[in-house]
Amino acid sequence: MTETPGGHRKTAADRAAHAAGHAGDATGHTGDATGHAAVRATDVTRRHGSGESQVLALDGVSISVEAGRFTMIMGPSGSGKSTLMHVLAGLDAPDEGHVFLGRREITGMSDKALTRLRRTHTGFVFQSFNLIPTLTVRQNIGLPAQLAGEKLDADWVRTVTARLGIAALLDRKPHELSGGQQQRVAVARALVTRPAVVFADEPTGNLDSASGAEVMNLLAAAVREFGQTVIMVTHDPGLAVFADRVIMLADGRPAADLTAPSPEAVADALLRLTPRTGEQALPFCGQEALAR
C-alpha cells in the first residue's frame, strides 16, 4: 500500500483503478482505459543451447498483461523470468509461439523494425544504469528519442524530471551522481518517450535499501499518476507491496498468479515453488488463467 497526501492508505487495486482512469491522459503510447492487454504471449517456447546441454527456458507460456498496471514476474533462480521479459520486450525471439505489443504482433519482425519499435514504444530500466558517461543527464535522457529521430515534448520532460527529483541535475555527468540518482535518470529516460510499456529488470539490484525504495516508489508513481504500464522482473518478495499483480514462474512455466499480494504471500509462494532435495514443486496453474 502507499500513503496518499490525506493520510489514507491506497491498495494496489486502488492504484490500478486510478491508473486505468488516467491511461492515455498524459502519455502518448500508453494503453487506454479499456483494460486491453499491453503485452500478450501465446504458447511461447524458448530454448538456450543445443544438444545435451540445451535448456528449455520457456515452455509454452501464455500470459496477458493488462495496460496501466504494475506487473511483476518472479520465480526461483532459473525459472525463466528474465528470458520471459526479454521475449515480451522484443529483446529476444521465441523459438515457437507469438508475442504481441498492444494489438501488434512483434514475432517475426526484422531486427531493424524491432529496434525502431523498441525506441518508440518501450522503455527499459536495468540493474546496471547503462548511462553514457560522457553525456550529461539531459543528454542521456534524450538519447532514445534522438536515436529514433523524434523530438521530445519539453513540457513532458520537465514534468517527469521534476517528479523524479532530478530537475536540478540535468547538466551533471553520471559520475557526479549517486547510484540512486543514476537510476532515477534511467527511469526518466524510460518514461520521457511515453512508451506503451516500461520493462524493468532487477532495477534495485545495485542500490542500497533506501535508494531502492525510492526507485520503486517512483515506478509505482508512474503507474498511479501517469497511467504507465510497468513489467518488472525481481527476485525480492519484499517488493511485491508495489505490485498490482505477480506472475510466478517455475521451470519455464507459469506456476501462480497473485493479485495485489503481500510480501509474505509472495515469499510463501516462492518457498513452495522451490523444492528441497527429493521434493517436487507445486502443480502448475492453468495457462488459461494467465492468458485471460
C-alpha positions in Angstrom: 0.0 0.0 0.0 1.0 3.6 -0.5 0.2 6.7 1.6 -1.9 9.4 0.0 -1.4 13.1 0.8 -4.5 13.0 3.0 -3.1 10.2 5.1 -5.3 7.4 3.6 -3.8 4.0 2.7 -4.1 3.2 -1.0 -4.1 -0.5 -2.0 -2.7 -1.9 -5.3 -6.2 -2.4 -6.5 -6.9 1.3 -5.9 -3.7 2.2 -7.7 -4.7 0.1 -10.7 -8.2 1.7 -10.9 -6.6 5.1 -10.7 -4.1 4.2 -13.4 -6.7 2.8 -15.7 -8.7 6.0 -15.3 -5.7 8.1 -16.3 -4.2 5.8 -19.0 -3.6 7.8 -22.2 -4.2 11.2 -20.5 -0.6 12.1 -20.1 1.2 9.6 -22.2 1.1 9.1 -26.0 1.6 5.4 -26.4 0.3 4.2 -23.0 -2.6 1.8 -23.2 -6.2 3.1 -23.0 -8.6 2.5 -20.1 -10.4 -0.3 -21.8 -8.4 -3.0 -20.0 -6.8 -4.3 -23.2 -3.6 -6.2 -23.0 -0.4 -4.1 -23.1 1.6 -7.2 -23.8 0.5 -10.7 -24.7 2.3 -14.0 -25.2 0.7 -17.2 -26.7 2.3 -20.6 -26.5 5.8 -19.1 -26.3 8.8 -21.5 -26.1 12.4 -20.5 -25.9 15.4 -22.9 -25.8 19.0 -22.0 -25.0 21.9 -24.1 -26.3 21.7 -27.3 -28.3 22.1 -31.0 -27.9 22.5 -32.4 -24.5 23.3 -29.0 -23.0 20.0 -27.5 -24.3 17.9 -25.7 -21.7 14.2 -25.2 -22.0 13.9 -21.6 -20.7 10.2 -21.1 -21.5 7.8 -24.0 -22.0 4.7 -23.0 -23.9 4.0 -19.8 -21.9 0.7 -18.0 -22.5 0.1 -14.8 -20.5 -1.6 -11.4 -20.9 -0.6 -8.3 -19.1 -3.2 -5.6 -18.7 -2.4 -1.9 -19.6 -2.0 0.6 -16.8 -0.8 -2.0 -14.2 2.3 -2.7 -12.3 3.0 -6.4 -13.0 6.0 -8.3 -11.5 7.4 -11.5 -12.8 9.0 -13.6 -10.1 10.2 -17.2 -9.6 13.1 -19.3 -8.3 16.5 -19.0 -9.9 16.5 -20.4 -13.4 12.7 -20.3 -13.7 12.8 -18.3 -16.9 11.7 -14.9 -15.6 14.4 -12.8 -17.3 14.0 -14.8 -20.5 10.3 -14.1 -20.5 10.8 -10.4 -20.0 13.3 -10.2 -22.8 10.9 -12.1 -25.2 8.0 -9.8 -24.2 10.2 -6.7 -24.8 11.4 -7.9 -28.2 15.0 -8.2 -27.0 14.9 -12.0 -27.7 12.9 -14.0 -30.1 10.9 -17.1 -29.2 11.5 -20.4 -30.9 7.8 -21.0 -31.0 4.7 -19.0 -30.2 3.5 -15.4 -30.7 4.2 -12.2 -28.8 2.1 -9.0 -29.1 2.8 -5.5 -28.0 -0.6 -4.0 -27.8 -2.5 -5.2 -30.8 0.6 -5.6 -32.9 2.4 -8.9 -33.3 6.2 -8.5 -32.9 7.0 -12.1 -33.6 8.9 -12.4 -36.9 9.7 -8.7 -37.2 13.0 -7.8 -38.7 15.8 -6.5 -36.4 15.5 -3.1 -37.9 11.7 -2.9 -37.3 12.1 -4.2 -33.8 14.7 -1.7 -32.9 12.5 1.1 -34.2 9.5 -0.2 -32.3 11.5 -0.5 -29.0 12.8 3.0 -29.3 9.3 4.5 -29.7 7.0 2.1 -27.8 9.1 0.6 -24.9 11.2 1.9 -22.1 13.9 -0.1 -20.2 15.3 0.1 -16.7 18.1 -2.3 -16.0 20.1 -3.3 -12.9 23.1 -1.5 -14.3 22.2 2.0 -15.1 23.5 2.0 -18.6 24.2 5.7 -18.7 26.7 7.1 -21.2 29.5 8.6 -19.0 30.5 11.3 -21.5 26.9 12.7 -21.8 25.0 14.9 -19.3 21.9 13.8 -17.6 19.9 15.8 -20.1 21.6 14.1 -23.0 21.2 10.7 -21.5 17.5 11.2 -21.0 17.0 12.4 -24.6 19.2 9.7 -26.2 16.5 7.2 -27.2 14.4 9.9 -28.8 17.4 11.2 -30.6 18.3 7.8 -32.0 14.6 7.4 -33.1 14.7 10.7 -34.9 11.9 12.1 -32.6 11.7 15.3 -30.7 10.8 15.1 -27.0 7.9 17.2 -25.5 9.8 19.7 -23.4 6.8 20.1 -21.0 6.6 16.4 -20.5 10.4 16.2 -19.9 10.0 18.9 -17.2 7.1 17.0 -15.6 9.0 13.7 -15.5 12.3 15.1 -14.3 10.5 17.2 -11.6 8.5 14.2 -10.4 11.7 12.1 -10.2 13.6 14.8 -8.4 16.4 15.2 -10.9 15.4 18.6 -12.5 18.4 20.3 -10.8 20.8 17.6 -12.1 20.3 17.8 -15.8 23.7 19.4 -16.6 25.7 16.9 -14.5 27.6 13.8 -15.7 26.8 10.3 -14.4 30.0 10.2 -12.3 28.7 13.2 -10.3 25.6 11.3 -9.2 24.9 8.7 -6.5 23.6 5.3 -7.5 20.1 6.2 -6.6 20.3 9.4 -8.7 21.7 7.5 -11.7 18.8 5.0 -11.5 16.3 7.9 -11.4 17.9 9.2 -14.6 17.5 5.7 -16.1 13.8 5.8 -15.1 13.4 9.2 -16.6 15.0 8.0 -19.8 12.5 5.2 -19.9 9.5 7.5 -19.4 10.1 10.6 -21.5 9.3 8.8 -24.8 5.9 8.0 -23.4 6.2 4.2 -24.1 3.4 1.7 -24.1 5.4 -0.4 -21.6 8.3 0.1 -19.3 10.3 -3.1 -18.7 12.4 -3.2 -15.6 14.9 -6.0 -14.9 16.1 -6.0 -11.3 16.1 -2.2 -11.1 17.0 -2.1 -7.4 19.7 -4.8 -7.6 22.7 -2.4 -7.4 21.1 0.0 -4.9 21.1 0.3 -1.1 17.7 -0.3 0.5 16.8 3.4 0.8 17.7 4.2 -2.8 15.9 1.0 -3.9 12.8 2.1 -2.1 12.9 5.5 -3.8 13.1 3.9 -7.2 10.3 1.5 -6.5 8.1 4.4 -5.3 8.9 6.3 -8.5 8.0 3.3 -10.7 4.7 2.9 -8.8 4.0 6.6 -9.2 4.5 6.3 -12.9 1.7 3.7 -12.9 -0.5 5.6 -10.5 0.0 9.1 -11.8 0.8 8.7 -15.5 -1.1 5.5 -16.3 2.1 3.8 -17.3 2.3 0.0 -17.8 5.3 -1.4 -15.9 6.5 -5.0 -16.2 9.3 -5.8 -13.8 11.5 -8.9 -13.0 12.7 -9.3 -9.5 13.7 -12.0 -7.0 12.8 -9.9 -3.9 9.4 -10.7 -2.4 9.6 -7.6 -0.3 8.9 -5.5 -3.4 5.6 -7.2 -4.0 3.9 -4.5 -2.0 4.3 -2.2 -5.1 2.7 -4.7 -7.5 -0.9 -4.9 -8.7 -0.1 -8.5 -9.9 2.7 -11.0 -9.5 3.2 -13.8 -12.1 5.2 -16.6 -10.7 7.3 -18.9 -12.9 8.9 -22.3 -12.2 10.8 -24.4 -14.7 9.8 -22.1 -17.6 6.1 -22.2 -17.0 3.5 -20.0 -15.1 3.0 -21.5 -11.7 1.0 -18.9 -9.8 -0.9 -15.7 -10.4 -1.3 -13.4 -7.4 -3.3 -10.2 -7.3 -2.1 -7.3 -5.0 -0.2 -9.8 -2.9 1.6 -9.2 0.4 5.3 -9.8 0.6 4.5 -12.7 2.9 2.3 -14.4 0.3 4.9 -14.0 -2.4 7.6 -15.3 -0.1 5.4 -18.3 0.7 4.7 -19.0 -3.0 8.5 -18.8 -3.8 9.2 -21.2 -1.0 6.6 -23.7 -2.2 7.9 -23.4 -5.8 11.5 -24.1 -4.8 11.6 -27.8 -4.0 14.1 -29.2 -1.5 16.1 -32.2 -2.4 13.8 -35.1 -3.2 10.7 -33.0 -3.3 8.7 -31.6 -6.2 7.3 -28.1 -6.7 3.6 -27.5 -6.6 1.4 -28.3 -9.6 1.3 -25.6 -12.3 -1.7 -23.3 -12.5 -3.8 -23.4 -15.7 -2.3 -21.4 -18.6 -5.8 -20.1 -19.5 -6.0 -18.3 -16.2 -2.9 -16.3 -17.0 -3.8 -15.6 -20.6 -7.3 -14.2 -19.8 
